Amino acid sequence: MQIGILGGTGPAGSGLAARLASVGFETIIGSRSKYRALEVRDGLVEKWADLHLPLLAGDNHDAANADVVVVATPWDAAASTAKEVAEELRGKVVISMANAIAKVGHEFQPLVPPRGSVAASVQAAVPQAMVAGALHHVPAKELGDLRHPCVSDVLVCSDHPEATAVTIEIVSKLPGMRPLDSGELSNAAPIEAFVSVMLQLNVKYKTRVALQLTGLEKHFASLEAAKAPAAPEAPAEAAGDESAKADPPAKGK
Ligand SMILES: NC(=O)c1ccc[n+]([C@@H]2O[C@H](COP(=O)([O-])OP(=O)(O)OC[C@H]3O[C@@H](n4cnc5c(N)ncnc54)[C@H](OP(=O)(O)O)[C@@H]3O)[C@@H](O)[C@H]2O)c1
């Protein structure tokens, strides 16, 4: 699966590109300027030379030609950037990771974009695409640090079951990340807005927080158990399975 990133030259897009490429997704870093994308691609390839990252670079149209496309521009450019490549996005899964947040003095505040969330604005701009909101809470620096897993829950929401499934499939391949089906695209509003709380925590505690929800352990443990290969059958005798024992050969025949 090839993944393209619109606005892939920023910290979030380039970190995600490196992370996706590190698990084998051929990833196209998109930009308004092909040369800027090439520069960022070359920097990542050089930085992680031993990993031989399958990274490509192009303009946003090139990135939009991929199988799945991520929108990683600032929030106020997300819908218009997607609209510019609407033809390429037709019928595709599009992942919106943009958050509408403003810093007012020392305070981060969530903004309310048209239609309540950036993801909903993107969906309205490209109605023929299947938009999912995801990856809002993953800190860019950790995304791009391939020496460590990026431990975070990833809330995924969409009005299209296929977009949810594909996004979950992609995120589940990224070490440390746990994708969670968080319902319809209307939930993108609180998901995006919560980033403002996380940024406030980063400042207060001088760190970069990520999201980890509790209460899901049983669900994921039972999934793991279902996936585990069946235990090898015990030898018949040890199992006391009389029916498995061969009949003694009849004498004289
Ligand atoms: N930073 C994080 O930790 C983080 C984590 C999760 C989600 N996010 C979200 O991901 C998005 C990207 O974050 P970022 O920190 O990487 O942002 P950014 O550096 O401000 O922007 C990313 C890229 O978007 C392009 N861009 C900028 N202005 C544009 C415009 N007016 N029209 C079209 N493209 C434009 C630029 O690429 P070109 O100039 O090369 O076109 C830029 O490199 C944001 O919406 C953010 O809320 C960020």
The ligand as a Tripos MOL2 file, in Angstrom:
@<TRIPOS>MOLECULE
LIG
   48    52     1     0     0
SMALL
NO_CHARGES

@<TRIPOS>ATOM
      1 N1          3.1710   18.7610   15.4610 N.am      1 LIG1
      2 C1          2.5640   17.7840   16.1180 C.2       1 LIG1
      3 O1          3.0690   17.2490   17.1330 O.2       1 LIG1
      4 C2          1.2440   17.2660   15.6090 C.ar      1 LIG1
      5 C3          0.7550   16.0450   16.0790 C.ar      1 LIG1
      6 C4         -0.4730   15.5670   15.5790 C.ar      1 LIG1
      7 C5         -1.1750   16.3300   14.6640 C.ar      1 LIG1
      8 N2         -0.6690   17.5380   14.2520 N.ar      1 LIG1
      9 C6         -1.4150   18.3050   13.2670 C.3       1 LIG1
     10 O2         -0.8240   18.0170   12.0130 O.3       1 LIG1
     11 C7         -0.8180   19.1660   11.1930 C.3       1 LIG1
     12 C8          0.6000   19.4730   10.7600 C.3       1 LIG1
     13 O3          1.3750   19.7880   11.8760 O.3       1 LIG1
     14 P1          2.8220   20.4380   11.6900 P.3       1 LIG1
     15 O4          3.3100   20.7850   13.0270 O.co2     1 LIG1
     16 O5          3.6510   19.5340   10.8210 O.co2     1 LIG1
     17 O6          2.4010   21.7660   10.8770 O.3       1 LIG1
     18 P2          3.2120   22.8090    9.9740 P.3       1 LIG1
     19 O7          4.6600   22.5150   10.0490 O.co2     1 LIG1
     20 O8          2.7620   24.1570   10.3600 O.co2     1 LIG1
     21 O9          2.6470   22.5180    8.5170 O.3       1 LIG1
     22 C9          2.8800   21.3230    7.8210 C.3       1 LIG1
     23 C10         3.0850   21.6060    6.3500 C.3       1 LIG1
     24 O10         1.8890   22.1200    5.7840 O.3       1 LIG1
     25 C11         2.2170   22.9260    4.6310 C.3       1 LIG1
     26 N3          1.5020   24.1980    4.6960 N.ar      1 LIG1
     27 C12         1.7080   25.2280    5.5590 C.ar      1 LIG1
     28 N4          0.8530   26.2420    5.3060 N.ar      1 LIG1
     29 C13         0.0900   25.8350    4.2590 C.ar      1 LIG1
     30 C14        -0.9550   26.4470    3.5270 C.ar      1 LIG1
     31 N5         -1.4170   27.6660    3.8280 N.pl3     1 LIG1
     32 N6         -1.5080   25.7380    2.5040 N.ar      1 LIG1
     33 C15        -1.0700   24.4960    2.1920 C.ar      1 LIG1
     34 N7         -0.0600   23.8830    2.8490 N.ar      1 LIG1
     35 C16         0.5050   24.5380    3.8770 C.ar      1 LIG1
     36 C17         3.7210   23.1610    4.6930 C.3       1 LIG1
     37 O11         4.2970   22.3510    3.6780 O.3       1 LIG1
     38 P3          4.8060   22.9720    2.2780 P.3       1 LIG1
     39 O12         5.1840   24.4070    2.5520 O.co2     1 LIG1
     40 O13         5.9850   22.1140    1.9910 O.co2     1 LIG1
     41 O14         3.6680   22.8090    1.3430 O.co2     1 LIG1
     42 C18         4.1380   22.6670    6.0520 C.3       1 LIG1
     43 O15         5.4320   22.1100    6.0830 O.3       1 LIG1
     44 C19        -1.4180   20.3100   12.0250 C.3       1 LIG1
     45 O16        -2.7520   20.5120   11.6490 O.3       1 LIG1
     46 C20        -1.3310   19.8060   13.4470 C.3       1 LIG1
     47 O17        -2.4000   20.2820   14.2360 O.3       1 LIG1
     48 C21         0.5310   18.0010   14.6820 C.ar      1 LIG1
@<TRIPOS>BOND
     1     1     2 1
     2     2     3 2
     3     2     4 1
     4     4     5 ar
     5     4    48 ar
     6     5     6 ar
     7     6     7 ar
     8     7     8 ar
     9     8     9 1
    10     8    48 ar
    11     9    10 1
    12     9    46 1
    13    10    11 1
    14    11    12 1
    15    11    44 1
    16    12    13 1
    17    13    14 1
    18    14    15 2
    19    14    16 1
    20    14    17 1
    21    17    18 1
    22    18    19 2
    23    18    20 1
    24    18    21 1
    25    21    22 1
    26    22    23 1
    27    23    24 1
    28    23    42 1
    29    24    25 1
    30    25    26 1
    31    25    36 1
    32    26    27 ar
    33    26    35 ar
    34    27    28 ar
    35    28    29 ar
    36    29    30 ar
    37    29    35 ar
    38    30    31 1
    39    30    32 ar
    40    32    33 ar
    41    33    34 ar
    42    34    35 ar
    43    36    37 1
    44    36    42 1
    45    37    38 1
    46    38    39 2
    47    38    40 1
    48    38    41 1
    49    42    43 1
    50    44    45 1
    51    44    46 1
    52    46    47 1
@<TRIPOS>SUBSTRUCTURE
     1 LIG1         1 GROUP 0 **** ****
